[in-house]
Amino acid sequence: MFKQIISSLIAIIIGYGLFSQPIWAKSQDRVYWIAADEVQWDYAPSFPVDPMSGAEFTEDQRVFVEQGIGRLYLKSVYQEYTEGFSTVKQRAPSETHLGILGPVIRAEVGDKIIVHFKNNTRFPASIHPHGVRYAKVHEGAPDKGQSSGVVAPGETHTYQWDVPERAGPGPNDPSSIVWLYHSHADTTVDTNSGLVGPIVIARKGFMRLADAMPPKDVNREFFSLFAVFDENVSAHLNTNLSACSGICDVDDETFQESNLMHGINGLVYSNNRNYVMQKGDKVRWYIMALGTEVDLHTPHWHGATLLHNGNRLDVIEVLPAATKTLDMQPDVEGNWMYHCHVNDHLDAGMTTMFTVE
Ligand SMILES: [Cu+2]
């Protein structure tokens, strides 16, 4: 009898220990090693073939992928490294659709995010986060000579950001939401140069332990940045001009037009083909936009509908630096068009496909 009471007490104590503070709900430091690197970026690796039509690019399409500088540009991108910046981390297969975007920074409410940042580019750069909580010194934006996390070429900075309730999903949001991060040394130049990435904040208890995994209540997640990268104002314009042929006059309107890269994650004309899912999956889409007054985008999915905070739709609107999180449960197999529904953007390359297997 006495033994039974003791063992019951032990069971209660162990049970309390397990369930009052489940291991997955503990606050954690989420540590990242991220550098800004200069890389040669290909907006349309499929050239000269348009994967959508299977035919060669048309004259109108070639304005963007062949004329002027063409489809290869030097850009600045955020890359994730292993501890101590020893090697660039290989992207998980589930994240190859990220394209030009920097690594996904993940945390759940209650965590702290620590980002070791190194600027390997020839221009000042930073990581300025949206949504999370930071002191001025970790803002990543210029502040009249004060130290605020803008990093000179070759230098480093360790950002520390908190993730309080107000950085996570609100009452009408799903279990995770997306924020942007980007360089804010010279925002217009830095973002057009390519320095942008996503932050995902999950509700407490919803983040999985493994890297590159979606929240616990979904099977798959995808990220899309709808942005016209204006290569006319990239920090790398002068370098890129050396690879220009034909009309290469920076004051010429035709040349300027050829440098407006209407991409989804920096890929144009159906070159982002890694949006692959299974029929019936619970799929979360994180939509982001950046740019200027032409960057009003209306992402549209064929073959499926989505939920956005309780509203059903198959088109969502985003404006520069806005973010939207949507859920989809695809129920018809196939390759489906996924494009911005602004006519001018669609024609200029802001289109791709998603695949339901
Ligand atoms: Cu658009």
Boltz pocket constraint, residues with backbone or C-beta under 6 A from the ligand:
constraints:
  - pocket:
      binder: B
      contacts: [[A, 226], [A, 294], [A, 295], [A, 296], [A, 297], [A, 298], [A, 340], [A, 341], [A, 342], [A, 345], [A, 346], [A, 350]]
      max_distance: 6.0
